[in-house]
Structures are given as C-alpha cells and as structure tokens.
Amino acid sequence: MKTTIDISDTLFEQARAQAKDRGLTFRAMVESGLRMVMAQPKPAAEPFHLQDFSFGSTGAVPELSVLSDPATWRDAANPEWTLKDGRLIRVDGQDSGNRQQ
C-alpha cells in the first residue's frame, strides 16, 4: 500500500543513508522500524488516584454537608424556592400557584 508520511528533511536524509549502508531500501527500513515499535509491549497507564481533600472525622466542610442528602439538592441549587406540603413555594412564603416541582 502506498502512503505519504511527513518527516523532517534531516531525519529522511539520515534514514536514507543508513538504509543504503545496510543494503536496504528506505521502504524496507521504515517497515522494519514500524515492526520493531509495534512489537514492544504497550506501556501500562499510570493508575489514577483521586486526591483526598477530606479532613477531620466528618470529611467535607459543614457548608457542603447539605450535598450528601439528595432531598436537599433542590434547596442548595435554588435557595429561593423550597418544597412544602407537596407545593413549591418561595422562601419568603409566596405560593408558586400552578408552578410544578
């Protein structure tokens, strides 16, 4: 198969000279190099370690403890509104009317 590769002029000249010294064509030398690289085992990826930002026995700062309870997420995300008796109301007490959860 024919393909085009883009390499620096210096590297090309060095590879061509090496191929000639070894009695190879440039193509044979490139194929040989590719085979050598592909025969090497794939380097193992470094394992990912999540940095521990907790401190003390309670973990996160108290201001973030609200996020541990999904029932409080709405209030944390939008403190202007809260759920009361199945209705969404403003914190100042104004009823949302027909507004749905």
C-alpha positions in Angstrom: 0.0 0.0 0.0 1.3 3.4 -0.8 1.1 6.2 1.7 2.6 9.6 2.4 4.5 10.4 5.6 5.8 13.8 6.6 9.2 13.7 8.3 11.9 16.3 8.7 14.4 16.6 5.9 17.3 15.8 8.3 15.7 12.6 9.5 14.9 11.5 6.0 18.5 12.0 4.8 19.9 10.2 7.8 17.5 7.2 7.4 18.1 7.0 3.7 21.9 7.0 4.3 21.5 4.3 7.0 19.4 2.2 4.7 22.0 2.5 1.9 24.8 1.5 4.4 22.8 -1.6 5.4 21.9 -2.6 1.9 18.2 -1.8 2.4 15.7 0.3 0.6 14.2 3.2 2.5 10.8 1.4 2.4 12.3 -1.7 4.0 14.0 0.3 6.7 10.7 2.2 7.6 8.7 -1.1 7.6 11.4 -2.7 9.9 11.3 0.2 12.3 7.5 0.1 12.4 7.5 -3.6 13.2 10.1 -3.1 16.0 8.0 -0.4 17.6 4.7 -2.4 17.3 6.4 -5.5 18.8 7.1 -3.7 22.0 4.6 -4.0 24.8 2.2 -1.1 25.3 3.3 0.9 28.3 1.0 0.5 31.2 -1.0 3.5 32.0 -0.4 5.1 35.4 -3.2 4.3 37.8 -5.4 7.3 38.6 -5.5 8.3 42.2 -8.1 10.8 43.3 -6.6 13.3 45.7 -8.3 13.1 49.2 -9.4 16.6 50.2 -11.3 15.4 53.3 -10.2 16.4 56.8 -11.2 15.6 60.3 -13.7 12.8 61.2 -16.6 14.5 59.4 -14.9 14.8 56.0 -16.0 17.9 54.0 -16.6 21.3 55.5 -20.1 21.7 57.1 -21.2 24.0 54.3 -21.0 21.1 51.9 -22.7 18.5 54.1 -26.0 19.5 52.5 -24.9 17.9 49.3 -24.7 14.4 50.9 -28.6 14.3 51.1 -30.3 14.3 47.7 -33.5 15.6 49.3 -31.7 18.9 50.0 -30.2 19.3 46.5 -33.1 21.5 45.2 -32.7 23.9 48.1 -29.0 24.0 47.7 -29.2 24.6 44.0 -32.0 27.2 44.2 -32.3 28.6 47.8 -35.1 31.0 46.7 -37.6 28.1 46.4 -38.4 25.1 48.7 -40.9 22.3 48.8 -43.7 22.4 51.4 -46.7 20.2 51.6 -46.1 19.0 48.0 -46.0 22.5 46.6 -43.1 24.6 45.5 -43.0 27.9 47.4 -40.7 30.8 47.7 -38.6 31.0 50.8 -40.3 34.4 51.6 -43.7 32.5 51.8 -45.2 33.5 48.5 -47.0 30.5 47.0 -45.9 29.4 43.5 -49.5 28.9 42.3 -49.6 26.4 39.4 -45.9 26.0 39.3 -44.9 22.3 39.3 -41.9 20.7 41.1 
